[in-house]
Amino acid sequence: MGLKEQIKSNPGLKKLALWALMPTNQARPRLWVKLFLNPFKHRKGKGSCIRKRTRMDVLPFNYFEIGTDSTIEDFSTVNNGVGDVVIGDRTRIGLGCVLIGPVQIGNDIMFAQNIVVSGLNHGYKDITLSPSKQPVETKQIIIEDDVWIGANCVITAGVTIGKHCVIAAGSVVTKSVPAFSVAGGNPAKVLKVYNPEKNEWVKPD
């Protein structure tokens, strides 16, 4: 059994390791983690930019990657505490966005402002415990290449957004969206699809 498995299987060791990595009841890493662990664990592609006022709550026990020539704009938050966050090449994460893993974001993607993408849900089934004390559930979000997501959208756990989709501003996406679609609303529904025979975007049947 490796060190990681030993820590996970021992509640005392796990609690001590988490305390060493981040302050009690906080999601952000300690300074020594940012300076001495994360640079060796995570990958930042050539020409990529993470603005100074971005909150990077990334820890070494899960992965973070930002690809070549990609940008995370100011006032955004990235959290890999419960799952990997991977951002592809030439992708822009707009002002004030929130990314909570597990999330996989492809290449040539545009995020507008104030978008929440969260692969995390808190448990609530036990009514004798606050949801904050119940186990979390995670389902990976996948956003394929060439997607444009409008401002103030919410993408929920387990959703896949297919290649070359457009998500209208203010949408709440609770179900996967097929490739080459325009979706919008709360909950989001497919409004248009690309018809290769007609070479145009049409309303779905």
LUMVEX-252682 format. One line per 4 residues: number of its first residue (from 1); for each residue x, z, y of N, C-alpha, C. Coordinates in pm, whole numbers, always signed. Atoms other than C-alpha are relative to their C-alpha. Layout:
NUM	X,Z,Y,X,Z,Y,X,Z,Y | ...
end
This chain:
1	+85,+0,-120,+0,+0,+0,+88,+0,+125 | -78,+9,-122,+141,-104,+339,-37,+109,+100 | +21,-104,-102,+164,+118,+647,-137,-12,+65 | +129,+21,-66,-144,-36,+809,-114,+51,-88
5	+104,-43,+92,-356,+28,+498,+2,+152,-17 | -11,-146,+11,-223,+384,+468,-64,+70,+119 | +59,-59,-120,-322,+460,+827,-152,-12,-4 | +144,+21,+6,-669,+310,+779,-69,+92,-100
9	+62,-78,+106,-733,+508,+462,+10,+151,+23 | -17,-143,-29,-628,+844,+613,-59,+32,+137 | +66,-26,-129,-868,+971,+886,+90,+70,+102 | -90,-72,-90,-606,+1207,+1032,+105,-91,+60
13	-101,+95,-48,-337,+940,+1055,-62,-103,+93 | +68,+99,-83,-587,+692,+1196,-29,+55,+139 | +29,-64,-129,-692,+934,+1469,+126,+16,+83 | -128,-16,-70,-328,+1006,+1557,+52,-134,+52
17	-49,+133,-41,-239,+634,+1568,-80,-52,+119 | +83,+46,-112,-534,+554,+1795,+33,+77,+127 | -37,-80,-118,-440,+842,+2028,+133,-49,+58 | -129,+49,-47,-84,+705,+2047,-12,-135,+70
21	+15,+134,-55,-210,+357,+2131,-84,-4,+126 | +87,+3,-119,-481,+438,+2387,-54,+139,+29 | +52,-133,-38,-609,+741,+2581,-136,+27,-63 | +126,-40,+63,-900,+935,+2432,-120,-51,+81
25	+125,+52,-59,-1242,+775,+2500,+22,-113,+99 | -25,+118,-83,-1084,+472,+2668,+34,-119,-88 | -23,+121,+79,-1062,+114,+2549,+134,-66,+32 | -121,+69,-43,-742,+21,+2732,+124,+60,-65
29	-123,-49,+63,-391,+48,+2582,+83,+85,+95 | -96,-76,-80,-130,+295,+2699,+107,-94,+55 | -99,+84,-67,+145,+162,+2926,+111,-43,-95 | -109,+35,+89,+411,+173,+2654,-41,-110,-97
33	+51,+106,+88,+189,-47,+2435,+6,-135,+73 | -4,+123,-79,+155,-305,+2714,+142,-54,+15 | -136,+42,-30,+528,-308,+2781,+83,-33,-123 | -94,+10,+112,+686,-277,+2438,-60,-53,-130
37	+60,+50,+123,+434,-376,+2168,-68,-135,+19 | +79,+121,-17,+200,-641,+2303,+81,-128,+19 | -77,+125,-17,+468,-891,+2414,+52,-57,-132 | -51,+47,+128,+591,-911,+2054,-112,-37,-97
41	+112,+22,+91,+248,-916,+1890,-85,-120,+41 | +94,+100,-49,+50,-1155,+2111,+73,-122,+54 | -62,+127,-42,+111,-1515,+2218,-62,-49,+131 | +42,+60,-127,+95,-1663,+2567,+64,-138,+9
45	-49,+137,+2,+126,-2042,+2575,+68,-41,+130 | -72,+53,-117,+347,-2240,+2813,-99,-45,+108 | +85,+40,-113,+191,-2282,+3156,-130,+76,+10 | +125,-78,-8,-88,-2033,+3086,+12,+106,+109
49	+2,-94,-113,-193,-1787,+3356,-110,+105,-23 | +95,-110,+0,-359,-1445,+3336,+13,+69,+136 | -7,-52,-137,-440,-1333,+3691,+23,+151,+0 | -41,-140,-8,-314,-994,+3807,-116,+97,-6
53	+115,-91,-3,-662,-846,+3851,-92,-17,-122 | +71,+6,+127,-768,-926,+3496,+28,+128,-78 | -18,-119,+83,-823,-621,+3273,+25,-44,-144 | -40,+41,+134,-638,-683,+2947,+1,+121,-94
57	+11,-109,+98,-761,-428,+2693,+35,-54,-138 | -43,+56,+127,-557,-580,+2412,+97,+96,-67 | -75,-96,+80,-406,-370,+2135,+71,-71,-114 | -81,+72,+100,-150,-453,+1866,-60,-11,-138
61	+54,+8,+136,-372,-394,+1562,-94,-118,-19 | +68,+129,+9,-570,-712,+1641,+76,-101,+85 | -79,+106,-61,-449,-1046,+1773,-61,-47,+132 | +42,+69,-122,-466,-1204,+2118,+90,-120,+22
65	-77,+121,-30,-359,-1556,+2208,-69,-78,+110 | +49,+95,-99,-398,-1779,+2512,+89,-122,-7 | -74,+122,+26,-295,-2141,+2471,+65,-61,+124 | -73,+72,-104,-97,-2389,+2679,-91,-39,+116
69	+69,+42,-124,-209,-2442,+3041,-141,+57,+15 | +130,-65,-15,-507,-2207,+3007,+8,+113,+103 | +5,-99,-107,-619,-1957,+3273,-113,+100,-24 | +104,-103,-8,-807,-1627,+3283,-2,+48,+145
73	+7,-30,-142,-927,-1568,+3637,-20,+150,+26 | +11,-140,-43,-941,-1241,+3834,-133,+64,-40 | +115,-87,+25,-1184,-957,+3753,-63,-22,-138 | +47,+16,+137,-1226,-1069,+3393,+51,+115,-86
77	-43,-101,+97,-1194,-835,+3093,+14,-66,-136 | -22,+48,+137,-1047,-920,+2753,+24,+122,-88 | -11,-116,+90,-1089,-671,+2467,+5,-47,-144 | -15,+38,+141,-958,-723,+2114,-6,+122,-91
81	-1,-125,+74,-1022,-367,+1996,-68,-7,-136 | +70,+10,+128,-1262,-470,+1718,+12,-139,-62 | -17,+134,+57,-1154,-831,+1660,+89,-87,+86 | -93,+90,-69,-910,-1106,+1751,-70,-76,+112
85	+45,+89,-107,-949,-1300,+2076,+102,-113,+11 | -89,+116,-1,-803,-1650,+2059,-58,-105,+95 | +41,+99,-100,-822,-1894,+2352,+91,-122,-15 | -76,+122,+24,-712,-2256,+2307,+72,-52,+124
89	-77,+64,-106,-530,-2501,+2534,-90,-56,+109 | +67,+62,-117,-636,-2617,+2883,-142,+54,+19 | +130,-65,-13,-925,-2371,+2891,+3,+95,+119 | +9,-90,-116,-1038,-2184,+3202,-112,+100,-18
93	+97,-110,+3,-1210,-1846,+3187,-22,+42,+144 | +28,-18,-142,-1382,-1803,+3525,-1,+145,+45 | +1,-133,-62,-1405,-1506,+3760,-102,+93,-67 | +92,-104,+43,-1555,-1187,+3619,-59,-15,-139
97	+51,+16,+136,-1599,-1295,+3258,+45,+116,-90 | -32,-105,+97,-1596,-1053,+2963,+9,-63,-139 | -19,+50,+136,-1454,-1147,+2621,+29,+120,-90 | -18,-108,+96,-1493,-895,+2338,+1,-62,-140
101	-17,+62,+130,-1364,-1001,+1996,-96,+55,-105 | -78,+120,+34,-1389,-1135,+1742,-58,-127,+63 | +39,+120,-72,-1397,-1453,+1951,+108,-106,-19 | -92,+114,+7,-1239,-1794,+1894,-51,-107,+95
105	+37,+95,-105,-1245,-2028,+2194,+94,-120,-10 | -78,+121,+24,-1128,-2388,+2162,+74,-52,+122 | -78,+69,-103,-952,-2640,+2386,-92,-66,+103 | +68,+76,-107,-1062,-2794,+2718,-140,+53,+27
109	+129,-67,-21,-1340,-2543,+2777,-6,+55,+142 | +24,-57,-132,-1487,-2439,+3112,-99,+115,-10 | +90,-113,-21,-1632,-2092,+3162,-20,+14,+150 | +26,-30,-141,-1802,-2045,+3498,+18,+150,+22
113	-21,-140,-38,-1841,-1694,+3648,-95,+95,-76 | +83,-111,+49,-1970,-1365,+3502,-68,-30,-135 | +49,+29,+135,-2011,-1482,+3142,+44,+113,-93 | -32,-103,+99,-2026,-1222,+2863,-4,-64,-139
117	-11,+50,+137,-1907,-1324,+2516,+43,+119,-85 | -30,-124,+75,-1924,-1031,+2273,-35,-15,-147 | +22,+1,+144,-1878,-1032,+1897,-32,+138,-55 | +19,-141,+37,-1959,-658,+1891,-146,+42,+20
121	+128,-68,-15,-2283,-472,+1829,+16,+145,-43 | -1,-140,+39,-2329,-94,+1817,-114,+28,-97 | +104,-42,+92,-2517,+58,+1526,-100,+93,+67 | +104,-85,-61,-2845,+237,+1603,-97,+56,-104
125	+101,-31,+103,-3021,+292,+1267,-20,+150,-23 | +9,-145,+20,-2943,+665,+1238,-50,+66,+128 | +59,-54,-123,-3177,+831,+1490,+52,+139,+34 | -58,-132,-29,-2989,+1162,+1464,+132,-12,+74
129	-128,+22,-68,-2679,+1006,+1622,-17,-97,+115 | -4,+97,-109,-2618,+839,+1954,+61,-131,-50 | -63,+126,+38,-2542,+466,+1914,+151,-2,+27 | -143,-3,-32,-2204,+545,+2072,+84,+61,-111
133	-71,-67,+108,-2115,+749,+1762,-21,-68,-136 | +28,+70,+125,-2240,+505,+1499,+97,-116,-21 | -94,+110,+27,-2029,+239,+1325,-40,-128,+72 | +27,+127,-67,-1995,-91,+1507,-7,-112,-105
137	+8,+120,+82,-2081,-427,+1356,+58,-116,+80 | -59,+115,-68,-1889,-744,+1436,-32,-129,-74 | +15,+135,+55,-1959,-1114,+1384,+72,-95,+96 | -82,+86,-85,-1720,-1379,+1509,-84,-101,+77
141	+54,+106,-84,-1821,-1605,+1795,+100,-114,+1 | -86,+119,-5,-1682,-1960,+1780,-54,-94,+106 | +35,+99,-103,-1685,-2190,+2081,+95,-118,-19 | -82,+116,+34,-1563,-2536,+1985,+44,-75,+126
145	-65,+70,-111,-1373,-2785,+2204,-100,-64,+96 | +69,+80,-103,-1498,-2944,+2529,-134,+58,+44 | +127,-65,-37,-1775,-2691,+2599,+4,+44,+147 | +16,-50,-137,-1901,-2605,+2949,-113,+103,+0
149	+98,-109,-3,-2079,-2272,+2995,-24,+41,+145 | +35,-31,-138,-2263,-2205,+3321,+6,+148,+31 | -15,-138,-47,-2252,-1887,+3527,-108,+92,-57 | +92,-109,+38,-2412,-1559,+3413,-64,-17,-138
153	+50,+13,+137,-2457,-1656,+3048,+46,+118,-85 | -36,-99,+101,-2450,-1415,+2754,+1,-70,-135 | -14,+58,+132,-2322,-1531,+2414,+9,+117,-99 | +8,-117,+86,-2413,-1287,+2135,+76,-21,-132
157	-82,-3,+122,-2235,-1195,+1811,-51,-98,-105 | +32,+90,+109,-2224,-1451,+1531,-35,-142,+39 | +41,+132,-48,-2304,-1755,+1747,+117,-98,-7 | -94,+111,-13,-2123,-2088,+1713,-58,-101,+98
161	+39,+105,-94,-2141,-2333,+2004,+84,-122,-33 | -70,+118,+49,-2053,-2681,+1883,+72,-78,+108 | -82,+84,-87,-1821,-2938,+2034,-84,-72,+107 | +57,+73,-114,-1908,-3087,+2377,-144,+42,+32
165	+129,-54,-43,-2205,-2860,+2443,+5,+43,+145 | +17,-57,-133,-2334,-2757,+2783,-105,+110,-10 | +93,-112,-1,-2497,-2416,+2824,-39,+28,+144 | +49,-13,-138,-2715,-2385,+3135,+22,+141,+53
169	-23,-129,-65,-2649,-2105,+3384,-113,+98,-30 | +98,-106,+22,-2822,-1775,+3310,-58,+7,-140 | +55,+4,+136,-2882,-1850,+2942,+47,+119,-82 | -37,-100,+99,-2880,-1591,+2663,-1,-70,-136
173	-13,+79,+123,-2750,-1761,+2348,+4,+95,-119 | +13,-90,+115,-2867,-1575,+2037,+11,-73,-133 | -12,+81,+121,-2849,-1862,+1786,+99,-112,+24 | -101,+104,-12,-2588,-2128,+1715,-59,-127,+60
177	+40,+123,-67,-2604,-2451,+1915,+79,-116,-62 | -73,+111,+64,-2520,-2781,+1739,+83,-80,+100 | -89,+80,-85,-2249,-3011,+1872,-78,-104,+79 | +56,+104,-87,-2331,-3253,+2156,-145,+32,+38
181	+132,-44,-44,-2626,-3052,+2285,+9,+64,+138 | +18,-79,-121,-2748,-2911,+2614,-103,+107,-32 | +91,-110,+31,-2907,-2568,+2576,-18,+89,+121 | +24,-90,-112,-3063,-2323,+2818,-121,+87,-25
185	+114,-89,+7,-3307,-2036,+2863,+35,+133,-62 | -15,-133,+60,-3360,-1683,+2731,-120,+24,-92 | -124,+42,+67,-3335,-1710,+2441,+24,-150,+16 | -34,+140,-25,-3151,-2040,+2473,-57,-91,-109
189	+50,+104,+90,-3307,-2350,+2318,+67,-133,+36 | -60,+132,-24,-3172,-2702,+2279,-96,-83,+85 | +81,+77,-94,-3297,-2911,+2572,+27,-150,-10 | -39,+140,+15,-3108,-3237,+2514,+103,-11,-111
193	-104,+31,+98,-2897,-3396,+2240,+52,-140,+29 | -57,+134,-22,-2664,-3693,+2249,-39,-91,-115 | +39,+101,+99,-2798,-4001,+2070,+103,-111,+2 | -107,+101,-2,-2501,-4221,+1970,-53,-143,-10
197	+56,+135,+11,-2729,-4519,+1890,-46,-51,+136 | +45,+38,-135,-2879,-4519,+2240,+109,+19,+104 | -108,-31,-92,-2555,-4395,+2399,-51,+75,+123 | +53,-79,-109,-2747,-4143,+2606,-49,+136,-50
201	+51,-133,+32,-2869,-3782,+2620,-152,-4,+4 | +145,+8,+11,-3228,-3745,+2505,-58,+136,-38 | +66,-124,+41,-3482,-3468,+2446,-8,+1,-153 | +8,-8,+146,-3481,-3340,+2087,-140,-29,-51
205	+131,+31,+59,-3763,-3447,+1853,-80,+128,-23
end
